[in-house]
């Protein structure tokens, strides 16, 4: 459902002495234009935008065609564009959609007296920051840059619960594989899927790291307090990046563990077959030896003892040879 939400405050809200100002909310487009022309400051949050709303936004705030192209298109890389009167910043909020990691784009445009956010309705990070700005009038004296910081902070913090769930799943799989309560073929596909999700998250984080690094050099964030907040945010993003790498290595270790276990089971099976072959080898030798006619005589050669005795003799030799081979293999530790 498309909507334009707004918070409008007088310019005096930045002053330390003015704490009793009235915060106007959800003004229509014509009143937003009038309020901005009167010198008020505002946060406009456009949820599930349509073409008419984006067109009005671009015309009224004189946005660059490059910015408008980013607002219309989806699945773009995080970016930072700096213009004389405003700064455009886009980030990605992570989520899992159809067992794949994806990002919800959050576009932020900040000027001297306005902050614009363009997003989808399922983005919760902007929702939290917007609600805080609506409830805490004290926060307005810190400037619109502080609200931009809150939006970026909530976006980055959205990675932590997602990574925690992945970490718990991988640790659980690893423990179950180590104790033998789970077979590798049962978790191969889930672990591989988790690894692909981590790779996607890493690809999302890498450009955002560069974007926040460039934000630290932006002149609109020249105040020490705001710069320190964004520097802390950049450090948190680096920790998220390192955490993703650690979880990706863990996923690779789990896959290697499954492959090693499967190789061990295959090797054990081959060893058992080899042992059985060695045990039956003398049986095959004796049975083949006494069936072989390797001497030809003019008259048949009669054995000096009856066939029953010969049969029992050959059978005893086969049993003794098989038993001796078994004891030998057991003493060597092959059984």
VMD Tcl script that draws the C-alpha trace (Angstrom):
set ca {
  {0.00 0.00 0.00}
  {1.57 3.24 -1.11}
  {1.70 6.20 1.22}
  {3.63 9.37 1.94}
  {4.39 9.84 5.62}
  {5.95 13.00 6.92}
  {7.22 14.68 10.06}
  {7.43 18.47 9.85}
  {9.06 20.67 12.49}
  {9.94 24.36 12.62}
  {13.52 25.35 11.92}
  {13.82 26.40 15.56}
  {13.77 22.72 16.58}
  {17.53 22.71 16.09}
  {17.91 25.30 18.85}
  {18.69 24.17 22.36}
  {16.09 26.47 23.90}
  {13.08 25.44 21.83}
  {11.77 22.17 23.26}
  {8.03 22.81 23.01}
  {7.57 22.93 19.26}
  {4.68 21.15 17.57}
  {5.55 18.26 15.28}
  {3.12 18.05 12.38}
  {2.56 14.69 10.76}
  {1.46 13.23 7.44}
  {0.78 16.45 5.57}
  {-0.52 16.30 2.00}
  {1.80 17.24 -0.82}
  {0.60 20.85 -1.19}
  {1.05 21.54 2.53}
  {4.47 19.90 2.49}
  {5.49 22.28 -0.27}
  {4.13 25.25 1.68}
  {5.88 24.14 4.88}
  {9.20 23.72 3.10}
  {8.86 27.12 1.45}
  {8.16 28.61 4.88}
  {11.50 27.31 6.14}
  {10.39 24.23 8.10}
  {12.44 21.03 8.30}
  {10.93 17.66 7.44}
  {11.36 13.94 7.12}
  {9.34 12.51 4.23}
  {9.04 8.73 4.17}
  {7.60 7.28 0.95}
  {6.44 3.67 1.31}
  {5.93 1.53 -1.82}
  {6.23 4.56 -4.10}
  {4.42 4.94 -7.39}
  {5.57 6.90 -10.42}
  {3.49 10.02 -9.62}
  {4.94 10.32 -6.12}
  {8.50 9.89 -7.31}
  {7.92 12.41 -10.06}
  {6.62 14.95 -7.53}
  {9.59 14.24 -5.28}
  {12.06 14.79 -8.11}
  {10.47 17.99 -9.31}
  {9.94 19.66 -5.95}
  {13.41 18.90 -4.54}
  {15.12 19.19 -7.94}
  {16.69 15.74 -7.84}
  {19.28 14.65 -10.37}
  {18.27 12.23 -13.19}
  {20.85 9.77 -11.81}
  {19.10 9.82 -8.44}
  {15.70 9.41 -10.05}
  {16.98 6.44 -12.03}
  {18.10 4.78 -8.80}
  {14.73 5.46 -7.19}
  {12.84 3.86 -10.07}
  {15.05 0.81 -10.48}
  {15.49 -2.05 -8.05}
  {18.33 -4.42 -7.22}
  {21.04 -1.80 -7.62}
  {24.32 -1.69 -5.74}
  {24.57 0.46 -2.60}
  {25.74 3.88 -3.69}
  {26.60 7.37 -2.52}
  {26.06 10.42 -4.71}
  {26.99 13.90 -3.46}
  {25.40 17.02 -4.94}
  {25.71 20.68 -3.92}
  {22.33 20.82 -2.15}
  {21.84 17.21 -1.02}
  {23.43 13.77 -0.62}
  {21.94 10.54 -1.93}
  {22.64 7.31 -0.05}
  {21.26 3.83 -0.66}
  {21.71 0.77 1.55}
  {20.36 -2.78 1.64}
  {18.39 -4.32 4.48}
  {18.91 -8.12 4.47}
  {16.17 -10.73 4.56}
  {15.58 -14.33 3.48}
  {13.16 -14.80 0.59}
  {12.39 -18.27 -0.77}
  {15.44 -19.72 1.03}
  {17.72 -17.13 -0.60}
  {19.34 -14.04 0.89}
  {18.15 -10.79 -0.65}
  {18.23 -7.10 0.13}
  {15.50 -4.52 0.48}
  {16.69 -1.22 -0.93}
  {16.50 1.83 1.32}
  {17.13 5.15 -0.41}
  {18.00 8.18 1.71}
  {18.33 11.76 0.46}
  {19.45 14.36 2.96}
  {19.62 18.11 2.44}
  {19.90 21.08 4.73}
  {16.22 21.03 5.73}
  {14.91 17.70 4.49}
  {15.44 13.97 4.80}
  {13.76 11.73 2.25}
  {13.50 7.96 2.56}
  {12.09 5.74 -0.17}
  {11.48 2.09 0.67}
  {9.10 -0.84 0.56}
  {6.47 -1.50 3.19}
  {8.24 -4.60 4.54}
  {11.32 -2.62 5.55}
  {11.36 -2.50 9.34}
  {14.61 -0.60 9.82}
  {13.24 2.73 8.60}
  {10.08 2.09 10.59}
  {12.00 1.95 13.87}
  {14.00 5.10 13.15}
  {10.90 6.99 11.98}
  {8.92 6.04 15.09}
  {11.75 7.25 17.30}
  {11.87 10.59 15.52}
  {8.09 10.92 15.89}
  {8.12 10.20 19.63}
  {11.34 11.86 20.80}
  {11.21 15.61 20.17}
  {14.53 15.98 21.96}
  {16.27 14.13 19.14}
  {15.37 16.83 16.61}
  {17.89 19.26 18.03}
  {20.64 16.83 16.91}
  {19.74 17.50 13.29}
  {18.46 15.46 10.38}
  {21.88 13.81 10.11}
  {21.08 12.01 13.36}
  {17.95 10.50 11.80}
  {20.04 9.39 8.83}
  {22.39 7.75 11.30}
  {19.48 5.95 13.00}
  {18.27 4.64 9.64}
  {21.73 3.36 8.71}
  {22.23 1.88 12.18}
  {18.98 -0.09 12.07}
  {19.84 -1.29 8.57}
  {23.22 -2.62 9.67}
  {21.85 -4.09 12.90}
  {19.38 -6.12 10.82}
  {22.29 -8.36 9.80}
  {22.98 -9.55 13.36}
  {19.84 -11.65 14.09}
  {20.09 -13.19 10.63}
  {23.72 -14.16 11.17}
  {22.96 -15.44 14.68}
  {20.35 -17.84 13.30}
  {22.77 -19.06 10.65}
  {25.51 -19.52 13.24}
  {23.23 -21.53 15.53}
  {22.16 -23.78 12.66}
  {25.74 -24.42 11.54}
  {26.92 -25.14 15.09}
  {24.00 -27.52 15.57}
  {24.76 -29.35 12.33}
  {28.44 -29.61 13.23}
  {27.70 -30.99 16.70}
  {25.21 -33.55 15.37}
  {27.67 -34.70 12.72}
  {30.46 -35.05 15.28}
  {28.32 -37.20 17.59}
  {26.87 -39.22 14.74}
  {23.22 -38.32 15.37}
  {22.90 -36.92 11.87}
  {24.11 -38.16 8.51}
  {25.84 -35.90 6.05}
  {23.36 -36.49 3.26}
  {20.56 -35.15 5.50}
  {22.17 -31.72 5.95}
  {24.25 -31.32 2.81}
  {21.63 -29.27 1.02}
  {20.75 -27.02 4.05}
  {24.43 -26.31 4.77}
  {25.14 -25.57 1.13}
  {22.14 -23.23 1.10}
  {23.43 -21.42 4.20}
  {26.81 -21.01 2.57}
  {25.22 -19.46 -0.53}
  {23.23 -17.09 1.69}
  {26.41 -16.01 3.46}
  {28.11 -15.36 0.14}
  {25.18 -13.20 -0.95}
  {25.27 -11.25 2.33}
  {28.99 -10.70 1.88}
  {28.39 -9.33 -1.59}
  {25.81 -6.95 -0.10}
  {28.06 -5.81 2.75}
  {31.21 -5.14 0.72}
  {29.86 -2.13 -1.27}
  {28.05 -0.77 1.80}
  {31.39 -0.73 3.59}
  {32.80 1.49 0.88}
  {29.70 3.70 0.95}
  {29.96 4.33 4.70}
  {33.68 4.96 4.35}
  {32.90 7.71 1.86}
  {30.13 9.07 4.08}
  {32.76 9.87 6.74}
  {34.31 12.36 4.34}
  {31.01 14.06 3.50}
  {31.00 17.75 4.48}
  {27.38 17.56 5.72}
  {28.60 15.37 8.54}
  {31.32 17.76 9.63}
  {30.17 17.96 13.25}
  {32.30 15.82 15.54}
  {29.33 14.17 17.25}
  {27.72 13.02 13.99}
  {31.05 11.99 12.52}
  {31.81 9.88 15.59}
  {28.42 8.18 15.27}
  {29.05 7.27 11.64}
  {32.59 6.15 12.46}
  {31.17 3.82 15.08}
  {28.65 2.64 12.49}
  {31.46 1.91 10.04}
  {33.24 -0.18 12.68}
  {30.03 -2.15 13.30}
  {29.79 -2.82 9.58}
  {33.36 -4.12 9.58}
  {32.44 -6.49 12.42}
  {29.45 -7.71 10.40}
  {31.79 -8.30 7.46}
  {34.20 -10.30 9.63}
  {31.32 -12.24 11.16}
  {30.06 -13.22 7.71}
  {33.53 -14.45 6.77}
  {33.73 -16.48 9.99}
  {30.33 -18.07 9.38}
  {31.22 -18.82 5.79}
  {34.39 -20.59 6.98}
  {32.27 -22.53 9.48}
  {29.93 -23.61 6.69}
  {32.94 -24.76 4.67}
  {34.24 -26.70 7.69}
  {30.87 -28.44 8.09}
  {30.88 -29.42 4.41}
  {34.45 -30.71 4.74}
  {33.43 -32.68 7.82}
  {30.63 -34.34 5.88}
  {32.97 -35.17 3.00}
  {35.55 -36.63 5.39}
  {32.93 -38.76 7.10}
  {31.65 -40.03 3.77}
  {35.21 -40.79 2.66}
  {35.83 -42.64 5.91}
  {32.67 -44.70 5.50}
  {33.67 -45.51 1.93}
  {37.16 -46.48 3.08}
  {35.75 -48.68 5.84}
  {33.50 -50.43 3.35}
  {36.43 -51.07 1.01}
  {38.51 -52.37 3.92}
  {35.77 -54.79 4.95}
  {35.45 -56.09 1.41}
  {39.23 -56.48 1.18}
  {39.36 -58.40 4.47}
  {36.59 -60.76 3.37}
  {38.39 -61.30 0.07}
  {41.62 -62.18 1.89}
  {39.78 -64.64 4.14}
  {38.15 -66.41 1.21}
  {41.32 -66.37 -0.89}
  {42.76 -69.67 0.52}
  {39.34 -71.29 0.15}
  {39.34 -70.41 -3.50}
  {42.92 -71.63 -3.85}
  {42.29 -75.07 -2.38}
  {39.01 -75.59 -4.19}
  {40.66 -74.65 -7.48}
  {43.78 -76.71 -6.81}
  {41.97 -79.99 -6.30}
  {39.74 -79.41 -9.32}
  {42.71 -78.84 -11.62}
  {43.84 -81.72 -13.87}
  {47.49 -80.86 -14.46}
  {48.88 -84.43 -14.91}
  {47.83 -86.72 -17.81}
  {48.44 -90.47 -17.47}
  {47.50 -93.41 -19.71}
  {45.39 -94.87 -16.96}
  {43.46 -93.02 -14.23}
  {45.39 -92.63 -10.97}
  {43.57 -94.02 -7.98}
  {43.96 -92.26 -4.65}
  {45.18 -94.39 -1.76}
  {42.29 -93.32 0.45}
  {38.57 -93.08 -0.14}
  {36.84 -89.92 -1.45}
  {35.13 -89.22 1.87}
  {38.49 -88.92 3.58}
  {39.84 -86.72 0.80}
  {36.83 -84.46 1.07}
  {37.26 -84.10 4.82}
  {40.98 -83.40 4.38}
  {40.41 -80.64 1.85}
  {37.60 -79.18 3.94}
  {39.81 -79.15 7.03}
  {42.62 -77.42 5.14}
  {40.18 -74.77 3.93}
  {38.79 -74.19 7.44}
  {42.26 -74.02 9.02}
  {43.56 -71.62 6.37}
  {40.50 -69.35 6.68}
  {40.77 -69.39 10.50}
  {44.49 -68.67 10.38}
  {43.91 -65.73 8.02}
  {41.21 -64.38 10.33}
  {43.50 -64.57 13.38}
  {46.34 -62.95 11.46}
  {44.16 -60.02 10.30}
  {42.68 -59.59 13.77}
  {46.15 -59.51 15.39}
  {47.25 -56.81 12.91}
  {44.21 -54.75 13.86}
  {42.54 -54.92 10.48}
  {39.38 -56.46 11.94}
}
mol new
graphics top color blue
foreach p $ca { graphics top sphere $p radius 0.5 }
foreach p [lrange $ca 0 end-1] q [lrange $ca 1 end] { graphics top cylinder $p $q radius 0.2 }
display resetview
